[in-house]
Amino acid sequence: MKDFRKGRAYPLLLALAAAGLLTCLAWAGLLDGADRTASDAWYRDFQTTEGDVVLVGIDQRALEEIGPYEEWGRDIMAMAVEYLNESEDCHPAAIALDVLYIGERDPDADAWLAEAAAEYGNVITGCAAQFQDAFVEQAGGGFYRDRFTIAAFEEPYEALREVVTEGHINVMLDTDGVLRHHLLSYQLEDGREIPSMALAAATKFREFHGLDPITLPPVDSNGFWYVPFCGAPGDMSESISVADLLTGEVPADYFAGKVVFIGPYAPGLQDTYVTAADHAQPMYGVEYQANAVQALLWGNYKQEVGQALQLLILFCLLFLGSLCFRGKSVGISTAVWVLIGAGWLGLSRWAYGAGWVLHVLWVPVGITILYAGSLAVNYIRAARERRKITGTFQRYVAPEIVRELLKEGDALELGGKQVNIAVLFVDVRGFTTMSEMLEPTQVVEILNRYLTLISDCILRNHGTLDKFVGDAAMAFWGAPLPQEDYVMKAAQAAMDMVKGSQALSEELMAQFGRTVSFGIGIHVGEAVVGNIGSLRRMDYTAIGDTVNTAARLEANAPGGTIYISRAVADALAGRIETTSLGSTIRLKGKKEGFEILTLDKIL
């Protein structure tokens, strides 16, 4: 009972160990890089926007027409703001300047920009915090580690700060250098809450149009939320340059009621980021801001499912998959692998549409490793089974039959099947008397030489050596695999034994002064062939009346004689010479009239 329980528990323990190990690898972050990349590609869901956000770039054309950006005065942006607010009836809902205006530079230009921003109150200017990793004292005592402690804060010069809305332009990349998240807001030591520029712009847009306040996105413990990019780099740009505003090429009423972002849009200004929208082409900062604003306006937020829950789901699926793979065929294992792996991809895509972000690769990679492992284990198990079959049958049958048995794969299963076979029994005549006169070592040597001769004759003629019983042996043809001309093969083996025994007898007479001969019996008919016995001890053998009849024929055959039944003679009619003994010899268990023949020659 103890072994039985152990046997049943082993697959469960193995499945638990495999699922637990792979889950720990995911928890340790070994899949994070590949998973993030795959998730970025899998969750891309670009959508056409309503045009509520417009980008005005400080692009290469503006730099060529106005001059190098570091030489720009703040009066240029003042003129741009005035132009956008030119119409009394239609001005932008928000003008977000994705630029840091820190400190006073030119009093006149600084004042001009402040006055232009103050006139309609729709200007948002950038500010930025510098974060550091620090230990912060807790109210109840002790310390905790805060990776986002504000070490410094940069904001516009005072005149501008008093008339604009501040929005931070901090960009936080993930550990792999890809921009996926947006810091919604942070609080300064003086108690001020600084929203992101995107949040400030989206808020002004809804206020301008008399809409309900924004429903804030779900954020993590550090205040970040997952940005579902609505477009790839360049998708939200209409190639409007700051130069177009200064020359009036774009009508001011085009920007009415919209969020206008003005910021760097030239490679040399170094405001580009690799984003989840496209790993190959960097996205400008103003494009990133525009994507965040659009997500806030739509309210189509995505929340990343907690790590603990995802690890639990991963463990359960891998545990289930491991159990399903064990001992199953390649076809079934492949179906389970595809079902779980592809099913997870489909589920993750559906969940994304419903607002939940799952790790895309955790389950497919884990189940693929288990699938590959199960194939390897099954291969090893099959190889061991092949070696077991080979070790079992190579003692009984010819090598070519062993190879065929290996193809079937179930040769060692307990049970049998009824087939037509030719059965041969052979016995060494006079061996008992001889053994009484010789030394034991001499008896063993003589017996081994005779049994080797018998084995060679059987295997050379592709027979199955069933067993040795003392100085007798049993063999059959036609199983475990069907054989052509199996009756002739049995007859040829018998003739080879008789011929071989004659030469061996001469050698033994010269060496020991003793000789023996074979008595052989062959019958053909139906018998049950297979592994007979118990799971702990079985023999591959044949049983039935055909076997008994062949044994009785051998028991009555004189030394050097081959007795066969009429069934054997009829099967080989025209190919052998026989002598009929009629029913002169009565076989035990057989009715009168059972004809016995001697096999004299194979033609």
C-alpha positions as CSV (number, residue, x, y, z in Angstrom):
1,M,0.0,0.0,0.0
2,K,2.9,2.3,0.8
3,D,4.5,1.8,-2.6
4,F,1.1,2.3,-4.3
5,R,0.5,5.6,-2.6
6,K,4.1,6.7,-3.5
7,G,3.5,5.8,-7.1
8,R,0.3,7.8,-7.2
9,A,1.8,10.8,-5.4
10,Y,4.9,10.9,-7.6
11,P,3.3,12.5,-10.7
12,L,1.6,15.2,-8.5
13,L,4.9,16.0,-6.8
14,L,6.7,16.2,-10.1
15,A,4.0,18.5,-11.5
16,L,4.1,20.7,-8.4
17,A,7.9,20.9,-8.7
18,A,8.0,21.8,-12.4
19,A,5.2,24.4,-12.0
20,G,6.8,25.8,-8.9
21,L,10.2,26.1,-10.5
22,L,8.9,27.9,-13.7
23,T,6.8,30.2,-11.6
24,C,9.8,31.1,-9.5
25,L,11.8,31.9,-12.7
26,A,9.0,34.2,-13.8
27,W,8.9,35.8,-10.3
28,A,12.6,36.4,-10.4
29,G,12.2,38.4,-13.6
30,L,14.0,36.1,-16.1
31,L,11.3,36.6,-18.6
32,D,10.7,40.3,-18.1
33,G,12.7,41.6,-21.1
34,A,11.1,39.3,-23.6
35,D,7.7,39.5,-22.0
36,R,7.7,43.3,-22.1
37,T,8.7,43.3,-25.8
38,A,6.0,40.7,-26.7
39,S,3.4,42.6,-24.7
40,D,4.2,45.9,-26.4
41,A,3.6,44.2,-29.8
42,W,0.6,42.1,-28.7
43,Y,-1.3,45.0,-27.1
44,R,-0.9,47.5,-29.8
45,D,-4.3,48.9,-30.5
46,F,-3.9,52.0,-32.6
47,Q,-7.1,54.0,-33.1
48,T,-8.1,57.0,-35.1
49,T,-8.4,60.1,-32.9
50,E,-11.0,62.9,-33.1
51,G,-8.4,65.5,-33.7
52,D,-8.8,67.1,-30.3
53,V,-5.0,67.2,-29.8
54,V,-2.8,69.1,-32.2
55,L,1.0,69.1,-32.3
56,V,3.0,72.1,-33.2
57,G,6.7,71.2,-33.6
58,I,9.8,73.1,-33.0
59,D,11.0,71.2,-36.0
60,Q,13.9,71.4,-38.4
61,R,12.1,73.9,-40.7
62,A,11.6,76.2,-37.8
63,L,15.2,75.9,-36.8
64,E,16.3,76.7,-40.3
65,E,14.0,79.7,-40.6
66,I,14.3,81.2,-37.1
67,G,17.7,80.0,-36.1
68,P,19.3,77.6,-33.6
69,Y,17.0,76.8,-30.7
70,E,19.5,77.9,-28.1
71,E,19.3,81.4,-29.6
72,W,15.6,81.6,-29.5
73,G,14.1,84.3,-27.3
74,R,11.0,83.8,-25.3
75,D,9.3,86.4,-27.5
76,I,9.0,83.7,-30.2
77,M,6.8,81.6,-28.0
78,A,4.9,84.7,-26.9
79,M,4.1,85.4,-30.6
80,A,3.0,81.8,-31.1
81,V,0.7,82.0,-28.0
82,E,-0.8,85.3,-29.2
83,Y,-1.5,83.9,-32.7
84,L,-3.3,80.8,-31.3
85,N,-5.4,83.1,-29.1
86,E,-5.9,85.6,-31.9
87,S,-9.7,85.2,-32.3
88,E,-11.9,86.4,-29.5
89,D,-14.5,83.8,-30.3
90,C,-12.4,80.7,-30.8
91,H,-9.2,80.0,-29.0
92,P,-7.6,76.7,-27.9
93,A,-8.8,74.8,-24.9
94,A,-5.2,74.5,-23.8
95,I,-1.8,75.5,-25.1
96,A,0.8,73.2,-23.5
97,L,4.4,74.4,-23.9
98,D,6.5,71.3,-23.5
99,V,9.5,73.5,-22.7
100,L,11.2,74.5,-19.4
101,Y,11.3,78.3,-18.9
102,I,13.5,78.4,-15.8
103,G,14.9,81.7,-14.6
104,E,14.7,85.2,-16.1
105,R,16.7,85.9,-19.2
106,D,15.5,88.9,-21.2
107,P,13.1,91.1,-19.1
108,D,11.2,92.3,-22.2
109,A,10.8,88.9,-23.8
110,D,10.0,87.3,-20.4
111,A,7.3,89.9,-19.7
112,W,5.8,89.5,-23.2
113,L,5.4,85.7,-22.8
114,A,3.9,86.2,-19.3
115,E,1.4,88.7,-20.7
116,A,0.5,86.6,-23.6
117,A,-0.1,83.6,-21.3
118,A,-2.2,85.6,-18.9
119,E,-4.7,87.0,-21.4
120,Y,-6.8,83.8,-21.7
121,G,-5.5,81.6,-19.0
122,N,-5.2,78.5,-21.2
123,V,-1.4,78.1,-21.2
124,I,0.3,75.2,-19.5
125,T,4.0,75.3,-19.0
126,G,6.4,72.6,-18.1
127,C,8.1,71.9,-14.8
128,A,10.2,69.0,-13.7
129,A,11.3,67.3,-10.5
130,Q,14.6,65.6,-9.9
131,F,14.2,62.3,-8.1
132,Q,16.6,60.3,-6.0
133,D,16.7,57.0,-4.2
134,A,16.6,57.8,-0.4
135,F,15.6,56.4,2.9
136,V,12.7,58.3,4.4
137,E,11.8,58.4,8.1
138,Q,8.3,57.0,8.9
139,A,5.9,58.7,11.2
140,G,5.8,55.8,13.7
141,G,9.6,55.4,13.7
142,G,12.0,53.6,11.4
143,F,12.8,54.2,7.8
144,Y,11.6,53.0,4.4
145,R,13.2,53.2,1.0
146,D,11.6,55.7,-1.4
147,R,13.0,55.6,-5.0
148,F,11.1,58.7,-5.9
149,T,12.2,61.2,-3.3
150,I,12.2,64.7,-4.8
151,A,15.7,66.2,-4.6
152,A,15.0,69.3,-6.6
153,F,12.2,71.0,-8.5
154,E,12.5,73.2,-11.6
155,E,9.6,75.5,-12.6
156,P,9.0,78.6,-14.7
157,Y,10.2,82.1,-13.7
158,E,7.9,83.8,-11.3
159,A,6.1,86.1,-13.7
160,L,5.2,83.3,-15.9
161,R,4.5,80.9,-13.0
162,E,1.8,83.2,-11.6
163,V,-0.3,83.2,-14.8
164,V,0.0,79.7,-16.1
165,T,-0.9,76.2,-15.0
166,E,2.1,74.1,-14.3
167,G,2.3,70.5,-15.6
168,H,5.3,68.3,-15.0
169,I,7.1,66.8,-18.0
170,N,9.0,64.1,-16.2
171,V,9.5,61.0,-18.3
172,M,10.2,57.7,-16.5
173,L,11.5,54.8,-18.6
174,D,11.0,51.2,-17.5
175,T,14.2,49.3,-16.6
176,D,14.6,48.1,-20.2
177,G,14.7,51.7,-21.4
178,V,11.2,51.7,-22.9
179,L,8.5,54.3,-22.1
180,R,5.2,52.6,-21.1
181,H,4.0,54.5,-18.1
182,H,3.0,58.0,-17.1
183,L,3.5,59.7,-13.8
184,L,0.1,61.2,-13.1
185,S,1.2,63.7,-10.4
186,Y,3.4,64.2,-7.4
187,Q,3.3,66.3,-4.3
188,L,6.0,68.8,-3.3
189,E,7.2,69.4,0.2
190,D,5.2,72.7,0.3
191,G,2.0,70.6,-0.2
192,R,1.4,71.6,-3.9
193,E,0.1,68.8,-6.1
194,I,1.8,69.0,-9.5
195,P,-0.2,67.2,-12.2
196,S,1.4,65.9,-15.4
197,M,1.2,68.2,-18.4
198,A,-1.1,65.6,-20.0
199,L,-3.4,65.6,-17.1
200,A,-3.5,69.4,-16.9
201,A,-4.2,69.7,-20.6
202,A,-7.0,67.1,-20.5
203,T,-8.5,68.8,-17.5
204,K,-8.6,72.2,-19.3
205,F,-10.1,70.6,-22.4
206,R,-13.0,69.1,-20.4
207,E,-13.5,72.4,-18.5
208,F,-13.5,74.4,-21.7
209,H,-16.2,72.2,-23.3
210,G,-18.3,72.0,-20.1
211,L,-17.7,68.2,-19.7
212,D,-17.6,66.2,-16.5
213,P,-14.2,66.1,-14.7
214,I,-11.8,63.4,-15.8
215,T,-12.0,60.0,-14.2
216,L,-8.5,59.4,-13.2
217,P,-6.7,56.3,-14.3
218,P,-5.7,53.5,-11.9
219,V,-2.1,54.0,-10.7
220,D,0.4,51.9,-8.9
221,S,2.0,52.6,-5.5
222,N,4.3,55.2,-7.1
223,G,1.6,57.0,-9.0
224,F,2.3,55.6,-12.5
225,W,-0.4,54.4,-14.9
226,Y,-0.1,52.3,-18.0
227,V,-0.4,54.3,-21.2
228,P,-2.4,52.6,-24.1
229,F,-0.8,54.4,-27.0
230,C,-3.4,55.2,-29.7
231,G,-0.8,55.8,-32.4
232,A,2.7,55.1,-33.5
233,P,5.4,57.7,-33.9
234,G,4.2,60.3,-36.4
235,D,0.6,59.2,-36.3
236,M,-0.6,62.3,-34.3
237,S,1.5,64.8,-36.1
238,E,0.1,67.0,-38.9
239,S,3.6,68.5,-39.7
240,I,2.6,71.9,-38.3
241,S,5.7,74.0,-37.5
242,V,6.1,76.8,-35.1
243,A,7.2,78.7,-38.2
244,D,3.6,78.2,-39.6
245,L,2.2,80.1,-36.6
246,L,4.6,83.0,-37.0
247,T,3.8,83.4,-40.7
248,G,0.1,82.7,-40.3
249,E,0.0,79.8,-42.7
250,V,-2.4,77.9,-40.6
251,P,-5.7,79.7,-39.7
252,A,-6.0,80.4,-36.0
253,D,-9.5,79.1,-35.8
254,Y,-8.1,75.7,-36.8
255,F,-6.9,75.3,-33.2
256,A,-10.2,76.4,-31.7
257,G,-11.3,74.2,-28.8
258,K,-8.3,71.9,-29.1
259,V,-5.3,71.0,-27.0
260,V,-2.2,72.4,-28.7
261,F,1.1,71.0,-27.7
262,I,4.2,73.0,-28.7
263,G,7.5,71.2,-28.2
264,P,10.7,69.9,-29.7
265,Y,10.2,67.9,-32.9
266,A,13.7,67.7,-34.3
267,P,16.3,64.9,-33.7
268,G,18.9,67.4,-32.6
269,L,16.8,68.6,-29.7
270,Q,17.1,65.2,-28.0
271,D,13.6,64.8,-26.8
272,T,12.8,61.4,-28.2
273,Y,12.0,58.1,-26.5
274,V,11.6,54.5,-27.3
275,T,8.0,53.7,-26.5
276,A,5.8,50.6,-26.3
277,A,4.2,51.9,-29.5
278,D,7.3,51.1,-31.6
279,H,10.6,49.9,-30.4
280,A,12.3,50.7,-33.7
281,Q,11.3,54.3,-34.2
282,P,11.6,56.8,-31.3
283,M,8.7,59.0,-30.4
284,Y,9.0,62.7,-29.7
285,G,8.1,64.0,-26.2
286,V,5.1,66.0,-27.5
287,E,3.8,62.9,-29.2
288,Y,4.0,60.9,-26.0
289,Q,2.2,63.7,-24.2
290,A,-0.5,63.7,-26.9
291,N,-1.0,60.0,-26.5
292,A,-1.4,60.4,-22.8
293,V,-3.9,63.2,-23.2
294,Q,-6.0,61.2,-25.7
295,A,-6.1,58.2,-23.3
296,L,-7.2,60.5,-20.5
297,L,-10.0,62.0,-22.7
298,W,-11.2,58.6,-23.8
299,G,-11.0,57.2,-20.3
300,N,-10.0,53.9,-21.9
301,Y,-7.6,52.9,-19.1
302,K,-5.7,49.7,-18.7
303,Q,-4.7,48.3,-15.3
304,E,-1.9,45.8,-14.9
305,V,-3.0,42.8,-13.0
306,G,-1.1,42.3,-9.8
307,Q,2.0,40.1,-9.9
308,A,0.8,37.8,-7.1
309,L,-2.4,36.9,-8.9
310,Q,-0.6,36.4,-12.2
311,L,2.0,34.1,-10.5
312,L,-0.9,32.1,-9.0
313,I,-2.6,31.8,-12.4
314,L,0.7,30.8,-14.0
315,F,1.4,28.1,-11.4
316,C,-2.1,26.6,-11.7
317,L,-1.9,26.5,-15.5
318,L,1.6,25.0,-15.5
319,F,0.6,22.4,-12.9
320,L,-2.5,21.4,-14.9
321,G,-0.4,21.3,-18.1
322,S,2.3,19.1,-16.4
323,L,-0.3,16.6,-15.4
324,C,-1.9,16.6,-18.8
325,F,1.5,16.0,-20.5
326,R,2.6,13.1,-18.3
327,G,2.4,9.8,-20.2
328,K,0.4,11.2,-23.1
329,S,1.0,10.8,-26.8
330,V,2.7,13.5,-28.8
331,G,-0.7,14.3,-30.4
332,I,-2.5,14.8,-27.1
333,S,0.5,16.7,-25.6
334,T,0.6,19.0,-28.6
335,A,-3.1,19.7,-28.4
336,V,-2.8,20.6,-24.7
337,W,0.2,22.8,-25.5
338,V,-1.6,24.7,-28.2
339,L,-4.8,24.9,-26.2
340,I,-3.1,26.5,-23.1
341,G,-0.5,28.6,-25.0
342,A,-2.8,29.9,-27.7
343,G,-5.7,30.1,-25.3
344,W,-3.6,32.4,-23.0
345,L,-2.7,34.7,-25.9
346,G,-6.4,35.0,-26.8
347,L,-7.4,35.5,-23.2
348,S,-4.7,38.2,-22.7
349,R,-5.9,40.0,-25.8
350,W,-9.5,39.9,-24.6
351,A,-8.5,41.0,-21.1
352,Y,-6.7,44.0,-22.6
353,G,-9.8,45.0,-24.4
354,A,-11.6,44.8,-21.0
355,G,-9.0,47.0,-19.4
356,W,-6.6,44.5,-17.9
357,V,-3.0,43.9,-18.8
358,L,-1.5,40.4,-18.4
359,H,2.0,39.1,-18.9
360,V,1.8,37.8,-22.5
361,L,4.7,35.4,-22.4
362,W,4.6,33.9,-18.9
363,V,2.2,31.1,-19.7
364,P,3.2,30.4,-23.3
365,V,6.9,30.2,-22.4
366,G,6.2,28.1,-19.3
367,I,3.9,25.7,-21.0
368,T,6.3,25.4,-24.0
369,I,9.1,24.5,-21.6
370,L,6.9,21.8,-20.0
371,Y,5.8,20.6,-23.4
372,A,9.4,20.3,-24.6
373,G,10.3,18.6,-21.4
374,S,7.5,16.1,-21.7
375,L,8.6,15.2,-25.2
376,A,12.1,14.7,-23.9
377,V,10.9,12.6,-21.0
378,N,8.7,10.6,-23.2
379,Y,11.6,10.0,-25.6
380,I,13.8,8.9,-22.7
381,R,11.0,6.7,-21.4
382,A,10.5,5.2,-24.9
383,A,14.2,4.6,-25.2
384,R,14.2,2.8,-21.9
385,E,11.2,0.8,-23.0
386,R,13.0,-0.1,-26.2
387,R,16.0,-1.2,-24.2
388,K,13.8,-3.2,-22.0
389,I,12.1,-4.9,-24.9
390,T,15.4,-5.5,-26.6
391,G,16.8,-7.0,-23.4
392,T,13.8,-9.2,-23.0
393,F,13.4,-10.5,-26.5
394,Q,16.9,-10.6,-27.8
395,R,17.3,-13.7,-25.7
396,Y,14.4,-15.4,-27.5
397,V,14.1,-14.1,-31.0
398,A,16.1,-13.0,-34.0
399,P,17.3,-9.4,-34.1
400,E,15.1,-8.5,-37.0
401,I,12.0,-9.6,-35.0
402,V,13.2,-7.5,-32.1
403,R,13.4,-4.4,-34.4
404,E,9.8,-5.0,-35.5
405,L,8.6,-5.4,-32.0
406,L,10.1,-2.1,-31.1
407,K,7.9,-0.5,-33.7
408,E,4.8,-1.8,-32.1
409,G,5.7,-0.4,-28.6
410,D,3.4,-2.7,-26.5
411,A,5.3,-5.9,-26.7
412,L,5.7,-6.1,-22.9
413,E,2.0,-5.5,-22.0
414,L,0.4,-8.3,-19.9
415,G,-2.0,-10.3,-22.0
416,G,-2.0,-12.4,-25.2
417,K,-3.7,-12.9,-28.6
418,Q,-4.8,-15.9,-30.5
419,V,-2.7,-16.6,-33.6
420,N,-1.7,-19.5,-35.9
421,I,1.8,-20.7,-35.0
422,A,4.1,-23.6,-35.6
423,V,5.4,-25.0,-32.3
424,L,8.6,-27.0,-32.0
425,F,9.8,-29.0,-29.0
426,V,13.2,-30.6,-28.8
427,D,14.7,-32.8,-26.1
428,V,18.2,-34.3,-25.6
429,R,17.8,-38.1,-25.5
430,G,20.0,-40.0,-23.1
431,F,21.1,-37.0,-21.2
432,T,20.0,-38.2,-17.8
433,T,22.0,-41.4,-18.1
434,M,25.0,-39.6,-19.3
435,S,24.9,-37.1,-16.4
436,E,25.1,-39.9,-13.9
437,M,28.5,-41.0,-15.4
438,L,30.3,-37.7,-15.9
439,E,31.5,-35.0,-13.6
440,P,29.1,-32.1,-13.1
441,T,31.4,-29.7,-14.9
442,Q,31.4,-32.0,-17.9
443,V,27.7,-32.4,-17.8
444,V,27.2,-28.6,-17.9
445,E,29.7,-28.2,-20.7
446,I,27.9,-30.8,-22.9
447,L,24.5,-29.4,-22.1
448,N,25.5,-25.9,-22.9
449,R,26.9,-27.0,-26.2
450,Y,23.7,-28.7,-27.2
451,L,21.5,-25.9,-26.0
452,T,23.7,-23.4,-27.9
453,L,23.2,-25.5,-31.0
454,I,19.5,-25.5,-30.5
455,S,19.4,-21.8,-29.9
456,D,21.4,-21.1,-33.0
457,C,19.2,-23.2,-35.2
458,I,16.0,-21.5,-33.9
459,L,17.3,-17.9,-34.2
460,R,18.9,-18.5,-37.5
461,N,15.5,-19.6,-38.9
462,H,13.8,-16.5,-37.3
463,G,12.0,-18.4,-34.5
464,T,11.1,-17.3,-31.0
465,L,12.9,-19.3,-28.3
466,D,10.2,-19.7,-25.7
467,K,12.1,-21.5,-22.9
468,F,14.6,-24.1,-21.8
469,V,13.3,-26.7,-19.4
470,G,16.3,-28.8,-18.2
471,D,17.6,-30.4,-21.4
472,A,14.5,-29.6,-23.4
473,A,13.5,-26.4,-25.3
474,M,10.4,-24.9,-26.8
475,A,10.2,-22.5,-29.8
476,F,7.5,-21.2,-32.1
477,W,7.1,-19.4,-35.4
478,G,4.4,-17.0,-36.5
479,A,4.6,-14.8,-33.4
480,P,5.1,-12.3,-31.9
481,L,4.9,-11.0,-35.5
482,P,3.2,-12.7,-38.5
483,Q,5.8,-14.5,-40.6
484,E,5.8,-15.7,-44.2
485,D,6.3,-19.5,-44.5
486,Y,6.6,-19.9,-40.8
487,V,5.9,-23.6,-40.9
488,M,8.8,-24.2,-43.3
489,K,11.0,-22.2,-41.0
490,A,10.2,-24.5,-38.1
491,A,10.8,-27.5,-40.2
492,Q,14.2,-26.1,-41.4
493,A,15.2,-25.4,-37.8
494,A,14.4,-29.0,-36.9
495,M,16.5,-30.4,-39.8
496,D,19.4,-28.0,-38.8
497,M,19.2,-29.4,-35.2
498,V,19.5,-33.0,-36.5
499,K,22.3,-32.3,-38.8
500,G,24.1,-30.2,-36.2
501,S,23.7,-32.8,-33.5
502,Q,25.5,-35.4,-35.7
503,A,28.6,-33.3,-36.0
504,L,28.5,-32.4,-32.3
505,S,28.0,-36.0,-31.3
506,E,31.2,-37.0,-33.0
507,E,33.1,-34.3,-31.1
508,L,31.7,-35.2,-27.8
509,M,32.3,-38.9,-28.4
510,A,36.0,-38.2,-29.0
511,Q,36.3,-35.9,-26.0
512,F,34.1,-37.6,-23.4
513,G,33.3,-41.0,-24.8
514,R,29.6,-40.2,-24.6
515,T,27.0,-38.9,-27.1
516,V,23.4,-38.0,-27.2
517,S,20.8,-37.1,-29.8
518,F,17.6,-35.0,-30.3
519,G,14.0,-36.0,-30.3
520,I,11.9,-33.3,-32.0
521,G,8.2,-32.7,-32.4
522,I,6.4,-30.0,-34.6
523,H,2.7,-29.1,-34.8
524,V,0.9,-26.1,-36.3
525,G,-2.4,-24.5,-35.2
526,E,-4.0,-21.9,-33.1
527,A,-2.5,-20.9,-29.7
528,V,-2.6,-17.9,-27.3
529,V,0.7,-16.0,-27.5
530,G,1.7,-13.2,-25.2
531,N,2.9,-12.2,-21.7
532,I,1.4,-14.7,-19.3
533,G,1.8,-14.3,-15.6
534,S,1.5,-11.3,-13.3
535,L,2.8,-7.7,-13.4
536,R,5.6,-8.6,-11.2
537,R,6.6,-11.8,-13.0
538,M,5.6,-12.7,-16.6
539,D,6.8,-14.9,-19.4
540,Y,6.4,-14.4,-23.1
541,T,5.1,-17.8,-24.2
542,A,2.4,-19.7,-26.1
543,I,-0.3,-21.8,-24.5
544,G,-3.0,-24.1,-25.9
545,D,-3.7,-27.5,-27.5
546,T,-1.2,-26.8,-30.3
547,V,1.6,-26.5,-27.8
548,N,0.5,-29.6,-25.9
549,T,0.4,-31.6,-29.1
550,A,3.9,-30.5,-30.2
551,A,5.2,-31.5,-26.8
552,R,3.5,-34.9,-27.0
553,L,5.0,-35.5,-30.5
554,E,8.5,-34.7,-29.1
555,A,8.0,-36.9,-26.1
556,N,7.4,-39.9,-28.4
557,A,10.1,-39.1,-31.0
558,P,13.2,-41.4,-30.9
559,G,16.6,-39.8,-30.9
560,G,17.5,-38.3,-34.2
561,T,13.9,-38.3,-35.4
562,I,11.5,-35.4,-36.1
563,Y,7.8,-36.2,-35.6
564,I,5.3,-33.9,-37.3
565,S,1.5,-33.8,-37.4
566,R,-0.6,-34.2,-40.6
567,A,-1.3,-30.4,-40.3
568,V,2.4,-29.7,-40.7
569,A,2.7,-32.2,-43.6
570,D,-0.3,-30.6,-45.4
571,A,1.1,-27.1,-44.9
572,L,4.4,-28.2,-46.5
573,A,3.0,-30.6,-49.1
574,G,5.3,-31.0,-52.1
575,R,8.2,-29.4,-50.3
576,I,9.1,-32.1,-47.9
577,E,9.5,-35.9,-47.8
578,T,7.8,-37.7,-45.0
579,T,7.0,-41.2,-43.7
580,S,3.6,-41.7,-42.3
581,L,3.3,-43.8,-39.1
582,G,-0.4,-43.6,-39.3
583,S,-2.0,-43.9,-35.9
584,T,0.3,-46.5,-34.6
585,I,1.5,-44.2,-31.9
586,R,-1.1,-43.0,-29.4
587,L,-0.6,-39.5,-28.1
588,K,-1.9,-38.7,-24.6
589,G,-5.0,-36.6,-24.8
590,K,-5.6,-37.3,-28.5
591,K,-8.3,-39.5,-29.9
592,E,-7.6,-42.5,-32.1
593,G,-6.8,-41.7,-35.6
594,F,-4.3,-38.9,-35.0
595,E,-1.7,-39.3,-37.7
596,I,2.0,-38.9,-37.0
597,L,4.7,-38.6,-39.6
598,T,8.4,-38.4,-39.6
599,L,10.1,-35.5,-41.4
600,D,12.8,-37.1,-43.6
601,K,13.9,-34.4,-46.0
602,I,13.3,-30.9,-47.1
603,L,13.2,-30.7,-50.9
